[in-house]
Amino acid sequence: MLNYLRMSPKKVRLVTNFLPGNEVEKALNYLRFVNKAAVRPLVKLINSAVANAEHNFGFMVKDLFIKTIIVNDGPFLKRWQPKAYGRAGMIRKRSSHIKLILGVSPGAKKKTVKQETEQMTKNQAAVAEKEVKPEEKKTEKPKTFQKGRDQSFKESKGFLKKFFQRKTG
């Protein structure tokens, strides 16, 4: 679901008409070669939906396809343009709501718990390796200032003191 996209629904539908019924990878490949402004938000929406399907439901990317994609009108901003004889013409800056529904191909398998545990053990092993190598703590020497800089650094009263001591003529 992508709400309040500041783009006309008519322009977004030009891009989305091809997508329903196609596999996700094929749809993303198609969008890569379309030269329209609506492509970037659509790619982000599809990638987000795929990530949710993988994480929340355990589906593989190759098993997903775009079931439906609906582009509805959102609210529009009303702006005025001056016209002849002192009149004003209304400009409607339209927005879109996009609803994307992914489907799963028949016979698709979910990620099994075994695959997830293998990934977890790999991640835990990597974390353990990092913990085994303790970093040596560097002892920092106190900062020393040069003689000239040290005095001016301590004696400086600041900008305000200098500003208010000026004589005005």
N, C-alpha and C positions, 0 to 999 in steps of 0.2 A: 504494500500500500504506500503510495507516494501522494501526499496531499499538498495542495497549494503550490504546485509547480507554476512559476510565472511564465507560462507559455500557452499559446492558444491551443485548445483541444484539437482543432482542425489540423494544425501543424504536427501535433504529436501523433494523431491517427495515421498520417501519411507514413510514418515509420513503423507503427505497431501493426498495421494490417497484415503484414507478412508473417508475423511471429507465432500466432496460435497454431498448435499442432506440431511444431518443430522441436527437436531436441534442444536442450539448453546450449550445448556447445555449438551447434549449427546456427542457432539464433545469434549468439555472441559473435560468431564469425561473420555473419551477415551484417551485423551492426558495425563491425570494424570498417566496412567499406562504404557505408552510407554517409554521405556528406550533408548532414542536417544537425541543427543545434539540439534537437530532442534526443539524440543518441546518447550523449554523456549521462543524463539522469536515468535513462532507461537501462544502460549498462550497470550503473550503480545499483539500481533496484533489483535487477536480475541477480547480480552477484550477492546481494544481501539476502535475497530469498533462497538462493542455493546454499549459502552458509548456514542459514537457519534450518533448512531441511537436513543438512549434514549433522549439525550439532544437536538439534532437538529431537530428530526422528531417526537419525542414523542411516539416511539414504546416501547412495553413491551418486556422484555428479552424472555419470554416464547413463544412469537409469531415469533421470528427470527430464521432463519435457514441459513446454508451456501449454497448459490446458486452456486457459482463457486469459485475455488481457483486455481490460475495460478502461476506456478513457472517458471520464465524465467532466462536465463543466464544473469549475470551482467558482467562487465569487469573483466578480470583476471590479476593478477600480475605475471609478468614473472621473474622467478628466475633461476639460473644456478647451475647445479650440476656437479662436475668433473667426467669425464669418462676415460676409458682407452685410451692410446696413445695421451694424451694431449687434448682430445676432451672435449666438454661440452654438457651436456644434459639439455634441457629446462624443468623446472618444472612450471606448470601452477597452481597458487593458485586461484581457482575459487571463484566467488561470485554469489549471487542470487538476483533477484528482485521478490518479492511475491506480487501478486494482489489478494485481497479478496473482494468478493461481497456478501453481505448479502441479503437474500430475506425475505419477510414478508408472513406468512401463510395467506391463504384466510380467510376473516372474522375477521381479527385482528382489534382490536380497538386501537386508539391512546389514550394517556393519555388526559383526558379532562381538560379544564381550571379549572373546579371545584376542581379536585384533586390537581392541582398545587397551587391554591389559598389556599387550606387547609394546604398544606405543608408550604406555605409562612407565613400564620398566625401563625402556630406553631413556625416557626423560629423567627418571629417578637416577639412573646410572650416570647420566651427564651431570646432574646436580651433585652426586656423591663425588665425582672426579674433581669438581670445582672446590668442594669442601676439603678434600684431602690436601690440596695445595694451599697451605696458609701463606698469605702474603706477608712478607717481612715488613714490620712497621719501621718507617723511616723516622729517625730522630731529627727533629728540626732544630736548628740553631736559632737562637733569638736574633731577630733582625737588628743589624747595627747600621747606624746612619753615619754618614761622613760628618766631619766636624761642622762645616758650614751649613749643611742642610739640617742637621740636628737642631742647631740654635734657632734657625728661622722657623722650623717646624713647631717648636715649643713657644716661641715668642709671638707668633702670629695671632692677632686678636680677632681677625676675621674681616669680612667685607663691610659689615655694618659700622664697625668702629672707624674704619678708614673713611667711609662715606659721610658720616655725620661730623667729622672733624674738619671737613673742608670749609674754607672761608668763602663766603659768597660776597660779591662785590657790589 
